[in-house]
Amino acid sequence: MIIRKCAHFIEYCILSFLFFRALLGEKRLLSAHLLSVLFSFLYAVSDEYHQSFVLVRTASPIDVAIDTLGAAFMQAALWFHRKF
């Protein structure tokens, strides 16, 4: 279970990075960071919603939180990397 949660964390780090790269043309860098986390969060919510319809899967707000933390971690890392 821990390996799956870590894998989701890493997957959402990557997803958030890809959203950031897509939004990098934005005029404001901060908005690209925030929108990347928001879009990752919305994707996590939609993924859990989808899982609620699958018989052998369950939807969990904890999974959404782990996914969103992965996205936020990546954006924080990118933000601090630019600052230094």
C-alpha positions in Angstrom: 0.0 0.0 0.0 2.8 2.4 0.8 4.4 1.8 -2.5 1.1 2.6 -4.3 0.7 5.8 -2.3 4.3 6.9 -3.1 3.7 6.1 -6.8 0.6 8.3 -6.8 2.6 11.1 -5.1 5.3 10.8 -7.8 2.7 10.6 -10.6 1.1 13.8 -9.5 4.5 15.4 -9.2 5.0 14.6 -12.9 1.5 15.7 -13.8 1.9 19.0 -12.1 5.3 19.6 -13.8 3.7 18.9 -17.2 0.8 21.3 -16.4 3.4 23.9 -15.4 5.3 23.5 -18.6 2.1 23.9 -20.6 1.2 27.0 -18.7 4.7 28.5 -18.7 3.7 31.0 -21.4 1.4 32.7 -18.9 2.3 36.3 -18.1 2.6 35.6 -14.4 4.8 32.8 -13.2 2.9 32.5 -9.9 -0.4 31.9 -11.7 1.2 29.0 -13.7 2.3 27.4 -10.4 -1.1 27.8 -8.7 -3.0 26.7 -11.8 -0.8 23.6 -12.0 -1.7 22.6 -8.5 -5.4 23.4 -9.1 -5.6 21.4 -12.3 -3.8 18.5 -10.6 -6.3 18.6 -7.7 -9.2 18.6 -10.1 -7.8 15.7 -12.0 -7.4 13.8 -8.7 -11.0 14.5 -7.7 -12.2 13.3 -11.1 -10.1 10.2 -10.8 -11.6 9.4 -7.4 -15.1 10.1 -8.7 -14.4 7.7 -11.5 -13.2 5.1 -9.0 -16.5 5.3 -7.1 -18.2 3.7 -10.0 -15.8 0.7 -10.2 -16.9 -2.2 -8.1 -13.5 -3.3 -6.8 -12.2 0.3 -6.1 -13.2 2.9 -3.6 -13.0 6.6 -3.7 -10.9 8.2 -0.9 -10.4 11.8 0.1 -7.0 10.7 1.5 -5.9 9.7 -2.0 -6.9 13.2 -3.3 -4.9 14.7 -0.5 -1.8 12.6 -1.3 -2.1 13.4 -5.0 -2.5 17.1 -4.3 0.5 17.1 -2.0 2.5 15.6 -4.8 1.5 18.3 -7.1 2.1 21.0 -4.5 5.5 19.5 -3.7 6.6 19.8 -7.3 5.5 23.3 -7.6 7.2 24.3 -4.4 10.4 22.7 -5.6 10.2 24.5 -8.9 9.4 27.8 -7.2 12.4 27.5 -4.8 14.7 26.3 -7.5 14.0 29.5 -9.5 14.6 31.6 -6.4 18.1 30.3 -5.8 
